Amino acid sequence: MKNTIAVLALSSFLAFTACKKGEAKGEKIEKAEQRPSENFVVDSVNVNESVKITDSLKLSYTSKLLVLPSLKDKKLLDSIYFQNEKIKDFSKSGLQSYLENEKNSYFKSMKEDNKDWYSDITSVQEWYSSSYMNLISNTNGYMHIRYTGSSYEGGAHDNYGFSERVFDLKNSKKLELKDITSMPKNKIEAILMKNINKINSGTTDGDGEVKNSEMLLVDKIPASDNFYFDEKNLYFHYSPYEIAAFAAGDITIPVSWEELNGTLNAEFKERMKIK
């Protein structure tokens, strides 16, 4: 496959960037203005278009971006819209224009890069690229956004992946694992291996349900930056092929707050009301 998802960066085939807050007095005023409130506004922009290349092949492009007009800090916005450095205008019209340009670039590159062998495609196929940016939660000043991307450009199956990002709106930054717990990563990784089967992926075979542990491709499950949390657990989310076979799909592993007891960051523990 020649073109891959250009809008996500996730674990084994995705790359992350992060930003740090400044401590200037003027910035603190701006941070106060962008803390979540009852008036925290969330909007979105979308594109969804298809073109027919040959009698047998259709190309489709679908994408959704959130619009967050309540947020003003550029470093924070750069981290939220980390998919592409081309995003400079975070307004609704600016993000819509970005998506239109990405759509046009996708169609152009697919037509030009693959035209020499389109005639070899005889069965009816639809190739596509899709990406979605969804707000999952905004609680206690922690905003969780899930980025999902998938594509198909011939072959046995499509490719898809997830990126989980939590943003600390109070401190205007992407939340890092060290902001939650001081537990060494090797100890977290031991817990991940122990908890691998707590949330089953739903994979089955002729004998019934297949455990996540039976499909692992790694000896050690990394404590990655692809995490989120709720009032009960910290969750690590792994895309296909990242730690297990494609048949396993994506895998989510929980780590309870009890298992991290004594290592939780004081500010985080207080804001999340963890006892």
PALO-34976 format. One record per residue (C-alpha): residue number from 1; x, y, z. Coordinates in steps of 0.5 Angstrom, whole numbers, plus 500, padded with zeros to 3 digits. Example, Ala and Ser with C-alpha at 12.3 -4.5 7.8 and 13.67 -1.06 7.14 Angstrom:
<rs>
+-----+-----+-----+-----+
!  nr !   u !   v !   w !
+-----+-----+-----+-----+
!   1 ! 525 ! 491 ! 516 !
!   2 ! 527 ! 498 ! 514 !
+-----+-----+-----+-----+
</rs>
This chain:
<rs>
+-----+-----+-----+-----+
!  nr !   u !   v !   w !
+-----+-----+-----+-----+
!   1 ! 500 ! 500 ! 500 !
!   2 ! 503 ! 507 ! 498 !
!   3 ! 499 ! 512 ! 502 !
!   4 ! 498 ! 511 ! 509 !
!   5 ! 493 ! 515 ! 514 !
!   6 ! 496 ! 522 ! 514 !
!   7 ! 492 ! 525 ! 519 !
!   8 ! 494 ! 520 ! 525 !
!   9 ! 500 ! 519 ! 529 !
!  10 ! 499 ! 513 ! 534 !
!  11 ! 504 ! 508 ! 537 !
!  12 ! 507 ! 503 ! 532 !
!  13 ! 505 ! 507 ! 526 !
!  14 ! 504 ! 514 ! 529 !
!  15 ! 508 ! 519 ! 533 !
!  16 ! 507 ! 524 ! 538 !
!  17 ! 509 ! 531 ! 540 !
!  18 ! 508 ! 534 ! 547 !
!  19 ! 508 ! 541 ! 549 !
!  20 ! 510 ! 545 ! 556 !
!  21 ! 506 ! 550 ! 559 !
!  22 ! 510 ! 557 ! 560 !
!  23 ! 510 ! 560 ! 567 !
!  24 ! 510 ! 568 ! 565 !
!  25 ! 505 ! 572 ! 569 !
!  26 ! 501 ! 574 ! 563 !
!  27 ! 500 ! 567 ! 561 !
!  28 ! 496 ! 565 ! 568 !
!  29 ! 491 ! 570 ! 566 !
!  30 ! 490 ! 567 ! 559 !
!  31 ! 490 ! 560 ! 563 !
!  32 ! 484 ! 562 ! 567 !
!  33 ! 480 ! 564 ! 561 !
!  34 ! 481 ! 558 ! 558 !
!  35 ! 479 ! 553 ! 564 !
!  36 ! 473 ! 549 ! 562 !
!  37 ! 466 ! 552 ! 565 !
!  38 ! 459 ! 551 ! 563 !
!  39 ! 460 ! 555 ! 557 !
!  40 ! 466 ! 551 ! 554 !
!  41 ! 464 ! 551 ! 547 !
!  42 ! 465 ! 545 ! 543 !
!  43 ! 464 ! 545 ! 535 !
!  44 ! 466 ! 541 ! 529 !
!  45 ! 468 ! 541 ! 522 !
!  46 ! 467 ! 535 ! 517 !
!  47 ! 469 ! 533 ! 510 !
!  48 ! 466 ! 527 ! 506 !
!  49 ! 467 ! 526 ! 499 !
!  50 ! 468 ! 520 ! 494 !
!  51 ! 470 ! 520 ! 487 !
!  52 ! 470 ! 515 ! 482 !
!  53 ! 477 ! 513 ! 479 !
!  54 ! 475 ! 507 ! 474 !
!  55 ! 469 ! 503 ! 473 !
!  56 ! 472 ! 498 ! 478 !
!  57 ! 475 ! 503 ! 483 !
!  58 ! 472 ! 509 ! 488 !
!  59 ! 476 ! 513 ! 493 !
!  60 ! 473 ! 516 ! 499 !
!  61 ! 475 ! 521 ! 504 !
!  62 ! 472 ! 523 ! 511 !
!  63 ! 475 ! 527 ! 516 !
!  64 ! 472 ! 530 ! 522 !
!  65 ! 476 ! 535 ! 527 !
!  66 ! 473 ! 539 ! 533 !
!  67 ! 473 ! 546 ! 534 !
!  68 ! 475 ! 549 ! 541 !
!  69 ! 474 ! 556 ! 540 !
!  70 ! 474 ! 557 ! 548 !
!  71 ! 482 ! 555 ! 548 !
!  72 ! 487 ! 561 ! 546 !
!  73 ! 493 ! 558 ! 548 !
!  74 ! 497 ! 557 ! 542 !
!  75 ! 502 ! 551 ! 545 !
!  76 ! 496 ! 548 ! 547 !
!  77 ! 492 ! 548 ! 541 !
!  78 ! 498 ! 546 ! 537 !
!  79 ! 498 ! 539 ! 541 !
!  80 ! 491 ! 538 ! 541 !
!  81 ! 492 ! 539 ! 533 !
!  82 ! 498 ! 535 ! 533 !
!  83 ! 496 ! 531 ! 526 !
!  84 ! 499 ! 536 ! 522 !
!  85 ! 504 ! 542 ! 522 !
!  86 ! 500 ! 545 ! 517 !
!  87 ! 494 ! 547 ! 522 !
!  88 ! 496 ! 554 ! 523 !
!  89 ! 489 ! 557 ! 524 !
!  90 ! 484 ! 554 ! 529 !
!  91 ! 478 ! 558 ! 527 !
!  92 ! 472 ! 554 ! 525 !
!  93 ! 473 ! 556 ! 518 !
!  94 ! 481 ! 555 ! 518 !
!  95 ! 480 ! 548 ! 520 !
!  96 ! 475 ! 547 ! 515 !
!  97 ! 480 ! 550 ! 510 !
!  98 ! 485 ! 545 ! 512 !
!  99 ! 480 ! 539 ! 511 !
! 100 ! 479 ! 541 ! 504 !
! 101 ! 486 ! 542 ! 502 !
! 102 ! 488 ! 535 ! 506 !
! 103 ! 482 ! 532 ! 502 !
! 104 ! 484 ! 535 ! 495 !
! 105 ! 491 ! 532 ! 496 !
! 106 ! 489 ! 525 ! 498 !
! 107 ! 485 ! 525 ! 492 !
! 108 ! 491 ! 528 ! 487 !
! 109 ! 496 ! 523 ! 490 !
! 110 ! 492 ! 517 ! 490 !
! 111 ! 490 ! 519 ! 482 !
! 112 ! 498 ! 520 ! 481 !
! 113 ! 502 ! 515 ! 485 !
! 114 ! 497 ! 509 ! 483 !
! 115 ! 495 ! 510 ! 476 !
! 116 ! 500 ! 506 ! 472 !
! 117 ! 496 ! 499 ! 475 !
! 118 ! 489 ! 502 ! 476 !
! 119 ! 488 ! 498 ! 470 !
! 120 ! 490 ! 491 ! 474 !
! 121 ! 484 ! 492 ! 479 !
! 122 ! 478 ! 488 ! 476 !
! 123 ! 474 ! 487 ! 482 !
! 124 ! 469 ! 493 ! 485 !
! 125 ! 473 ! 496 ! 490 !
! 126 ! 473 ! 502 ! 495 !
! 127 ! 479 ! 505 ! 497 !
! 128 ! 479 ! 510 ! 503 !
! 129 ! 482 ! 515 ! 508 !
! 130 ! 478 ! 517 ! 514 !
! 131 ! 480 ! 520 ! 521 !
! 132 ! 475 ! 522 ! 527 !
! 133 ! 477 ! 527 ! 533 !
! 134 ! 472 ! 526 ! 538 !
! 135 ! 471 ! 529 ! 545 !
! 136 ! 470 ! 523 ! 550 !
! 137 ! 470 ! 527 ! 556 !
! 138 ! 472 ! 534 ! 560 !
! 139 ! 472 ! 533 ! 567 !
! 140 ! 476 ! 536 ! 573 !
! 141 ! 479 ! 540 ! 568 !
! 142 ! 482 ! 534 ! 564 !
! 143 ! 480 ! 534 ! 557 !
! 144 ! 480 ! 527 ! 553 !
! 145 ! 480 ! 527 ! 546 !
! 146 ! 480 ! 520 ! 542 !
! 147 ! 483 ! 521 ! 535 !
! 148 ! 481 ! 515 ! 530 !
! 149 ! 484 ! 514 ! 523 !
! 150 ! 483 ! 508 ! 518 !
! 151 ! 485 ! 507 ! 511 !
! 152 ! 484 ! 501 ! 505 !
! 153 ! 488 ! 501 ! 499 !
! 154 ! 488 ! 494 ! 497 !
! 155 ! 490 ! 488 ! 500 !
! 156 ! 487 ! 483 ! 505 !
! 157 ! 484 ! 488 ! 510 !
! 158 ! 484 ! 495 ! 512 !
! 159 ! 489 ! 499 ! 517 !
! 160 ! 486 ! 503 ! 523 !
! 161 ! 489 ! 506 ! 529 !
! 162 ! 487 ! 510 ! 536 !
! 163 ! 491 ! 516 ! 539 !
! 164 ! 488 ! 518 ! 546 !
! 165 ! 490 ! 524 ! 549 !
! 166 ! 488 ! 528 ! 555 !
! 167 ! 489 ! 535 ! 556 !
! 168 ! 490 ! 539 ! 563 !
! 169 ! 486 ! 545 ! 561 !
! 170 ! 488 ! 548 ! 568 !
! 171 ! 495 ! 548 ! 566 !
! 172 ! 495 ! 549 ! 559 !
! 173 ! 499 ! 542 ! 557 !
! 174 ! 498 ! 535 ! 554 !
! 175 ! 498 ! 531 ! 560 !
! 176 ! 504 ! 526 ! 561 !
! 177 ! 504 ! 519 ! 565 !
! 178 ! 509 ! 523 ! 570 !
! 179 ! 503 ! 528 ! 572 !
! 180 ! 499 ! 522 ! 574 !
! 181 ! 504 ! 517 ! 577 !
! 182 ! 511 ! 516 ! 580 !
! 183 ! 511 ! 509 ! 579 !
! 184 ! 517 ! 507 ! 575 !
! 185 ! 515 ! 504 ! 568 !
! 186 ! 517 ! 497 ! 569 !
! 187 ! 513 ! 496 ! 575 !
! 188 ! 507 ! 499 ! 571 !
! 189 ! 509 ! 494 ! 565 !
! 190 ! 508 ! 488 ! 570 !
! 191 ! 501 ! 491 ! 572 !
! 192 ! 499 ! 491 ! 565 !
! 193 ! 502 ! 484 ! 563 !
! 194 ! 498 ! 482 ! 569 !
! 195 ! 491 ! 485 ! 567 !
! 196 ! 492 ! 484 ! 560 !
! 197 ! 485 ! 479 ! 560 !
! 198 ! 481 ! 484 ! 564 !
! 199 ! 478 ! 487 ! 558 !
! 200 ! 477 ! 482 ! 552 !
! 201 ! 478 ! 484 ! 545 !
! 202 ! 472 ! 480 ! 543 !
! 203 ! 476 ! 476 ! 539 !
! 204 ! 473 ! 469 ! 538 !
! 205 ! 475 ! 462 ! 534 !
! 206 ! 472 ! 455 ! 533 !
! 207 ! 473 ! 454 ! 540 !
! 208 ! 470 ! 460 ! 543 !
! 209 ! 473 ! 467 ! 546 !
! 210 ! 480 ! 468 ! 545 !
! 211 ! 484 ! 471 ! 551 !
! 212 ! 488 ! 477 ! 549 !
! 213 ! 494 ! 474 ! 552 !
! 214 ! 494 ! 468 ! 547 !
! 215 ! 495 ! 473 ! 541 !
! 216 ! 501 ! 478 ! 544 !
! 217 ! 507 ! 479 ! 540 !
! 218 ! 511 ! 482 ! 545 !
! 219 ! 514 ! 480 ! 551 !
! 220 ! 513 ! 486 ! 555 !
! 221 ! 507 ! 491 ! 554 !
! 222 ! 510 ! 498 ! 554 !
! 223 ! 507 ! 503 ! 559 !
! 224 ! 506 ! 508 ! 553 !
! 225 ! 503 ! 515 ! 552 !
! 226 ! 497 ! 513 ! 549 !
! 227 ! 492 ! 513 ! 556 !
! 228 ! 486 ! 516 ! 559 !
! 229 ! 482 ! 515 ! 565 !
! 230 ! 476 ! 515 ! 569 !
! 231 ! 474 ! 515 ! 576 !
! 232 ! 476 ! 508 ! 577 !
! 233 ! 482 ! 506 ! 573 !
! 234 ! 488 ! 509 ! 568 !
! 235 ! 487 ! 505 ! 561 !
! 236 ! 492 ! 504 ! 556 !
! 237 ! 490 ! 503 ! 549 !
! 238 ! 494 ! 499 ! 544 !
! 239 ! 492 ! 499 ! 536 !
! 240 ! 492 ! 493 ! 532 !
! 241 ! 499 ! 490 ! 531 !
! 242 ! 502 ! 494 ! 537 !
! 243 ! 502 ! 489 ! 542 !
! 244 ! 498 ! 483 ! 539 !
! 245 ! 496 ! 480 ! 532 !
! 246 ! 491 ! 484 ! 528 !
! 247 ! 486 ! 479 ! 529 !
! 248 ! 486 ! 481 ! 536 !
! 249 ! 484 ! 488 ! 534 !
! 250 ! 485 ! 494 ! 539 !
! 251 ! 486 ! 492 ! 546 !
! 252 ! 485 ! 496 ! 552 !
! 253 ! 488 ! 495 ! 559 !
! 254 ! 486 ! 498 ! 566 !
! 255 ! 490 ! 499 ! 572 !
! 256 ! 486 ! 501 ! 578 !
! 257 ! 488 ! 507 ! 582 !
! 258 ! 489 ! 502 ! 588 !
! 259 ! 494 ! 499 ! 584 !
! 260 ! 498 ! 505 ! 583 !
! 261 ! 496 ! 507 ! 591 !
! 262 ! 502 ! 511 ! 594 !
! 263 ! 505 ! 514 ! 587 !
! 264 ! 499 ! 518 ! 585 !
! 265 ! 501 ! 526 ! 584 !
! 266 ! 498 ! 530 ! 589 !
! 267 ! 494 ! 535 ! 585 !
! 268 ! 492 ! 530 ! 580 !
! 269 ! 489 ! 525 ! 586 !
! 270 ! 486 ! 532 ! 589 !
! 271 ! 482 ! 534 ! 582 !
! 272 ! 480 ! 527 ! 581 !
! 273 ! 477 ! 526 ! 588 !
! 274 ! 481 ! 519 ! 589 !
! 275 ! 481 ! 517 ! 596 !
+-----+-----+-----+-----+
</rs>
